[in-house]
């Protein structure tokens, strides 16, 4: 746990920050949904790690791409081997920042905009997305939904299955954080 916290602190560029300024989550829930003419595809994972720096507004997420689970085992195999190439690109990573200051040390619900870079399938792309932050009794919960265009991350879909997989997938991120010093 100490190594994970140290890595998150270093990645957020906040080595001089007290632990209570860092909020971390070791089981962030991420899912994606693809609606296409032939079938809908959904996958979920709770293996994401994340951190928020309360002082700077920096946000970090990392998820093992191979941890997404599908209803059909064959979909999972195709996802990992053919489309996301998880042996070559094992992680998706997001580094961003709130566009305006948010005091996540005070109870309340805050609508925010987060801007940062998503690294997926070896391609970095900037995203500016809406999120909701809820703070209650020292716990911070975030929720965001946004769209990812597969082509933007050089994820190729064979013509044979183009009706089975949408060109744009909806990604949902939900994480609950606690102050790292607690």
C-alpha positions, -999 to 999 in steps of 0.1 A, spaced: 0 0 0 28 24 8 44 18 -26 11 24 -44 6 57 -24 41 68 -31 37 61 -69 4 80 -70 20 110 -51 49 111 -75 27 107 -106 5 136 -94 37 157 -89 29 164 -53 59 151 -34 57 180 -10 21 176 -2 8 162 31 -10 128 29 -43 143 39 -43 163 6 -42 130 -13 -74 110 -17 -70 75 -31 -91 47 -44 -79 12 -50 -111 -3 -65 -124 23 -90 -153 9 -111 -150 15 -148 -173 2 -175 -180 7 -211 -211 2 -233 -212 -2 -270 -245 -1 -288 -245 -14 -323 -271 -27 -348 -264 -64 -341 -257 -64 -304 -249 -43 -273 -216 -50 -256 -208 -41 -220 -178 -48 -198 -169 -39 -162 -140 -38 -139 -133 -28 -103 -96 -30 -106 -89 7 -113 -67 28 -90 -70 65 -87 -60 95 -67 -70 131 -64 -48 159 -50 -72 182 -30 -48 211 -32 -40 211 -69 -71 194 -84 -49 168 -101 -66 135 -110 -50 102 -119 -65 69 -130 -49 36 -141 -67 4 -150 -54 -29 -162 -73 -33 -196 -73 -71 -193 -94 -68 -161 -126 -59 -179 -152 -87 -177 -178 -94 -203 -210 -115 -203 -196 -137 -231 -161 -152 -228 -155 -150 -266 -161 -112 -265 -135 -109 -237 -110 -128 -258 -115 -107 -289 -114 -75 -268 -80 -85 -252 -63 -102 -282 -77 -85 -313 -88 -50 -304 -71 -36 -273 -40 -59 -276 -36 -61 -238 -3 -79 -239 12 -50 -258 -8 -22 -240 -17 -36 -206 -30 -4 -190 -52 26 -197 -41 57 -179 -57 91 -173 -38 122 -160 -59 153 -156 -70 183 -135 -102 200 -125 -107 231 -147 -116 252 -117 -108 248 -80 -130 225 -60 -128 222 -22 -132 184 -18 -126 188 20 -162 201 25 -194 181 23 -215 188 -8 -221 179 -44 -200 196 -71 -204 195 -109 -169 199 -124 -150 197 -156 -119 176 -158 -94 180 -185 -65 157 -192 -49 130 -213 -62 95 -217 -35 70 -228 -53 40 -244 -39 14 -268 -6 34 -271 -23 66 -281 -26 98 -260 -57 120 -265 -69 150 -246 -104 148 -231 -124 176 -214 -154 160 -196 -180 166 -170 -180 148 -136 -199 150 -104 -180 149 -71 -200 141 -39 -183 147 -5 -199 132 26 -182 127 60 -146 127 45 -154 103 17 -152 116 -19 -172 99 -47 -168 108 -83 -189 98 -113 -183 106 -149 -196 94 -183 -179 102 -215 -175 89 -251 -144 74 -266 -141 71 -304 -122 39 -311 -106 54 -341 -90 81 -320 -70 55 -302 -62 34 -333 -84 6 -323 -93 -12 -355 -126 -30 -360 -126 -56 -388 -152 -49 -415 -167 -84 -409 -179 -74 -374 -185 -36 -379 -222 -41 -372 -214 -58 -339 -192 -30 -324 -200 7 -322 -174 32 -334 -180 52 -302 -183 36 -267 -196 52 -236 -172 50 -206 -184 53 -170 -160 59 -142 -172 57 -105 -147 58 -76 -149 63 -39 -119 79 -22 -106 83 13 -79 106 25 -46 86 22 -35 96 57 -65 79 73 
